[in-house]
Amino acid sequence: MPFLYSLLAACALVALAPWLAWQALRHGKYRHHWQERLGTLPPDVAGTAGPTLWLHAVSVGEVLSAVPLVAALRRDHPDWRIVVSTTTRTGREMARARLTGAVGVFYFPLDFAWIVRRVLRHVRPSLLVVVETEIWPNVLRLCRDQGIGVLLVNARISDRSYPRYRWVRGLLAPVLARFDRLCAQSQTTADRLLALGAPADRIVVTGSLKYDVPADPPPGVAAVAACLEGVPVLLAASTLKGEDEILIETFRQLRTSLPEARLVLAPRHPERFDSVTLLAERTGLRVVRRTALEATAAAPFDILVLDTIGELAALCAQATVVFVGGSLVPAGGHNILEPARYARPIVVGPSMSNFAEIAGAFLDAGALVQVSDADAARRELLALFADPARRQRLGDAARGVLDRHRGAVERTMREIADVMQVQAGAFRSADAGVTR
């Protein structure tokens, strides 16, 4: 089975090679520290005499979820080194900025046995903690073979992903059995893991770590916030292609009644920063990019394109109304908890399958406006700017939902500590000269 999986993975890599090359040339993807994906890692993640915890968070959302978890690990287990891997460049940059308790960051390796072995020899982890649902058979198999504990935390299986997983249940069940613990965000995910063949005695419902992420404004964001102080602000968060036009047109209509209003346009992916800026400039309104803001701080603007990573959450504090993107197009939506921390009214489109349980909790509490299409989004956004009392009710309800669901970090820490205790004992035995 490992040989067949590796053969299929190699065929897939060859088939995708032209597309990967195009992405590298066109958008600069995958070129950044590419050698790390082949197992050549930086010195700062090399194993030492003490135990090491390897945490994997694929991209920005998973990294942010891991922020309170890493803080709790540093608090409770200061003798453990923490190293972090990500898959995307934006995730890597976010990890360096926010996961300050980690000693090093690197790109997750390609899941080929010879590459994974190189990584394990270099990092020498005692424990691997995977955030959300990243299942890599060779990584899991080799960790298990070498006595390395493995946990899946903040696990989530979306409505969209579950049918695909069911098709390969027979192959997935033995892979899931290699986890020492599977910490699910909800009972729904726990039931799905069980149905996919995960051992029942290793599944625990711990809740979503996203509820516990602290409000932690990054350096420099205060200057941006000052430019938005005292004016109505429409924040379009994590937009995808096809959504920016809708938000810009909504903003143009808003300006007829609120000429002092500002639009903060935050594209989800860095490769779209240039195209979104050009789109905004075609309106004839005054447009500035965040990275140019300090040089042009005195110049007035109507639209701010947020072309940075890590500042979006903090800018929710300046928003009058927040639209969360990835939801008017069939992409599954993005995180609505960041504006909830600042008690802001939130509007999303119909596509929220990636956050179905969180969105459901907000809808049940009257803390979220979900619309069916672009026209409805435009109407609701404009109506909210005209109704401060409704904005207040929605924002307070959103903050209430967030507060009621906190506590996942401590529940997850208990599961990690149980596995960590076994690994720490094994590590001490190995250090004394006994093969672990």
N, C-alpha and C positions, 0 to 999 in steps of 0.2 A: 504493500500500500504506500509506504513513503516514497518508493522508487516511482510508482505511477503518478503520485501527486507531483513530485519534482519534475517528471517528464512533461506533464501537462502544463506546469508553471513555466517551464522553459519554452514550450511551444507558444504559450500565450505571450511571453516576453518578446519572442521573435516576431510574432504577428503584430504586436503593438509598437515595435521599434520605429517604424516610419512616423507614426503619430507622436511618439515620445520625442523623436528628433525634431519634428515640427514645433512642438510645444517649447522645446529647449531653445530653438532658434528664434521663434516668433515672440515668445513671452519670457524667455529666460528661465523657464521651469526646469527643475531637476539638475541644473548645472552647478548650483551652489553646493560646495563641499560634496560633490558627487561620489568621491572615493569612500565616504563614510557608509554609503549604501552598499558598498562591497566589503565592508568590514574593517577598513583602515580608519581607526578612530583617533580622536585627539588625546594627548597625554593626560589631560585632567580627568578623564573618566576611567583611567586604568585602576584596576583593583589594588588594594593596599592590605595591610595586616588586619584591618577591621572588617566587619561585615558590611556589605553593600546592598542597597535596595535599588533596583532598576525600575523606574516608572515610565510607562509608555503612554503618551497622550497624542493622538494623531494630528490634531490641528488646534486652532484658536479656542474653539468651544470646549474641547476636552482639557486643554491647558488651564483655562479659567476655572473649570470644575475642580481641577486638582489643587488650586491655590490654597484653600483651607485645609485640604488633606495633607499637603506638604508641611504646612505650618504646624499641624497637630503632630506629625511624625517627628519634626525637629524638637517639638516641646516634650514629647513622651519618650523619644528614643534618640537622644543626641549622639549616642555612640555609633549610630548607623550612618554611613555615607549614602547620599541620594544622588543618583544620576538619572537624567531624563532623556528620552528619545521622542522625536516627533516625526511625522511624515512630510509635512508641508513647511515651506520656508517661513510663512507667516506664523505658524505654530512654533517654530524654532525661535523666532524673534520674540514672540510673546513669552515663551518659557524663560528665555534669558532675562527678560524684563520683570516678570512677575514671580517666578519660582526661585526666589533668592536663596532658599534653603538648599538648593541643589548645588553640587560641586562642579557639574559639567552638563552640557547638552550636546546631543548628536542626532543624526538622522537614523531612523529605524532601518535595519538592514533588509535587503531583498531576502525572501524566505527560501533560500537554498542552503542545504545542510552545511556545505563547506564555508559559506559566508557566516552563517549563524555560529558555527564553531569558533571562528576567528573572533567574533564579538564576545562570546562567552569566555574565551581565554583571556581577552584583554580586560573586560569589565569585572570578571569573577563575581557575579552577583550571588547572593544567598537567597534573594527573593525578587520575583518579577511581579509588578502590579500593573495591570492593563486597565486603562480607563475607557469605559463604555464597551462597545462590542467590536473588538479587534481580535479575530481568531486566525492565527497563523500556525498551521499544523507542524511545520518543522521546528519553529521556535518552541512551541509547547512540548513537542516530543523530546527535543534535546535537553530542555530544562528538566523535564521529568527524569530522563536518563541520568542526568548529572546531580540529581537530588536537590534541585533548586525549587523552592516553593513558588507557586503561581496562583495569583488571585485575579479575578475579573471584578472590578468595582464599578459602581454607577451603571451597571449593565442595563441596556435598553434594546428591545427588539420591536421595531416600529410595525405598524399595520402593513406598510409597503414591503418591508423586508421579510416578514414572517412567512408568506407563501413561498418565497424563493428558498428559504431555509428548509421548509418542509419537503421540498423536492429532493434534497440531499441529506435527509435525516439519517439514513443508514451510514453515510460517511461522516456526518457531523457528530453523532453520538460518542464514538471513541475519542474524538478530539476534545469534546467538552469534558469527558471523564478525566482529562489530564489536569484540569484546574483543581486546586485544593479547596477553593471557595469561590462561589459565584454570588456576588452581592447585587441584587436586583433593585432597580429604582421603584418597582411597583409589583403588586401581586400578579398583574397581567403578564409582565415580563417573566416573573418566576414560573408561572404556569406554562408559558411558552418554552422556557428552557427545559422544564420537566418533560414536556411533550416532544421536544427535540432529542431527548435521551440523556440529559444531564443527570447525574446522581442526585436523588432527592435529598440526601443528608448533607449535601454541600451547597444547597441553594438557600440563601437568606435574603429576606426583604429588608433593605436598609434605608430606602428612600433616595431621593435625588440630591447629590452633592451641590447642584446648582443653586439650591435654596440657601446654602450656607456661605456662598462666595461673598466676601466682605466688600463694601464700597471703599475703594482704595485709589483715589485719584493719582495718576502718574504725574511726575514733574513736568511743568510746562503747560498743563491743561488750564491752569488758572488764567493765563493770558488769553486763551481762546474764550473761556467762559466770560471774561470781562467784556469782550466784544459783543456778547449776546445778552448782556445784563439789561433788564428793564424793557425788552421788546418781545412781542409774540414770536415764538419760534416753533416751526414745524420741523421735527427731526425725522428724516427718512433713513431708518437704520438697516444696514446689511442688505441693500437692494441688489437685485439681480437684473440682468438684461430683460427689458420689456416693462420694468416697473418705474424706471427713472422718468420716462416721458409722462407717465400718469401723475407722478408726484410734482413734477415741474408745472404741468398744466393746472393742477389743483392749487399750487402756490400762486400762479398768475391770477387765478380767480380770487384767492384769498386777499391779494394785494388791492383789489378794488374796494374792499371794505376796511382793510387794515394795511395801509400803505407802508407802515413802519415794520411790518412783519419780515422775518428772515427765514430762509430755508437752509437747513444743514443736510447735505446729501452725502450719505456714507455708503459707497459701493462695497459690496462684500469682498470682492477680489481685487488685489492690487493691480492686476493687468488691465482692469477697466478704469483706472483713475483718469487716464488721458482721454478716453472716449467719452466718459461721463462729463468731464470738464468741457469738452467741445460741445456736447449736447446742451449743457447749461448756457454756454456763451452764445449759442444761436438764438436764444430768447431776446437778446439785447439788454438783459439785466446785468447788473454789476456782479461779476463772479470772481472769487478768489479761492485759491487752494490753501489748505491748512499749512503746508510746508512753506508757502510764501507769505504767510500772514504776518510774521514778525517783521519782515522787511517792509511790509506795506500796512502796518498797523493803523496808520493815520487815515488810510484811504477807506471810504465807506464801501459797503458791499451789500448785495441782496441775497446772494447764494454763496454758501461756504461749502466747498467740496472737501470732505474729510479724507485726505490722502495719507493718513498715518495709521499705524496699528497700535491698539491699546488705549486709545483716548475716547472711544465711542461711549463706553459705559458711563464714564464720568460726565460726559456732556448731556446725558439724560437729565441731569439736575437742572439744566438750563432750558429744557424743552417745555413748551406749553402743551403740545400733543405729540405723541410718538407713533409713527407707523413702522411696523417691523416687517421687513421685506422677506423675500423668498416664499411669500404666501399668496401673492396675486398671480404668480406663475406656478406650474406644478413641480415645485422643488421641495415641499415638505415643511417650509417655514424655518424661522430662526428663534433664538432665545428671547422670551418676553420678560424674563426676570430682572434684567438690568433696569428698564424703566420702572418696574414695580418697586425696586429699592428706593426710588425717589418719589414714590406715590404719584406717578404720572399716568394719565389716561392713555390706553394702548388700543390701537386699531390694527387688525390683521386681515388678510384675505382668506379664501376658503381652504388653501392648502397648508395644513398644520400637522401633517402626519408624523413628522419627526419629533414633535412636541405634543402629541395628542393628549397624553395624560395631564401634562401641565396646563395646556389650553383648556381641557375639560374642567379642571379644578377652578380655573379663573372664570370660565363661563357660568359654572354652577353658582359662583359667588357674586355674579353680576359685576365682575372686575375686568371684563374684556369685551371689546366690540369686534365681532367677526362679521365680515361682509362677504357677499357672494361674488362680486365682480368689481371692475374698475370704476364704473359709474357709482355704485353704492359706496365704494371707498371715498370717492370725491365728495359725495353728499355728507357722509358721516364726519369726515375731517372738517369740512366747512362748518357743519352744525356744531361741532364741539368747540370750535373757536368762538362761536356766538353764545355759548352756554357755560359760563364758569361754574355754576352750581353742579351741573352734571359732570364736568371735568373733575371737580373735587370728590364727588361720590365715587367715580370710577377709580381715581388715584388712591383714595383711602382703602377701597375694597381690595385693590391690587396689593397694596402693602400688607393688608391683613392676611391675605392668602399666603404670601411669602413668609410672614412671621409664624403662621400656624404650621408650616411644613418644615421648619428648621430641625436640625438634629441628626441629619444623615451622616455627618462627619464622625461624630462620636460612635454611632452604631457601626460604621465601616471600620473605625479604628479598633473596635473590639475584635472584629473578625481578622484584621491584619495582625493584631497582637497574638492571637491564638496560633496562627501559622508562623509568625515571626519567632515565637518562643521555641517551637520545634527546630526552626532553622538556626537560631542562635546556639542551641545546644549542640547541633550537628557541627556548626562552625567551630565551637570551642574544642570539640573532639578532634576535628581535622587539624586545628592549630596545635593540638598536643601530639600530633603524629599519627592519629587514627584516621583511616580512610572513611570519609563520610558517605 
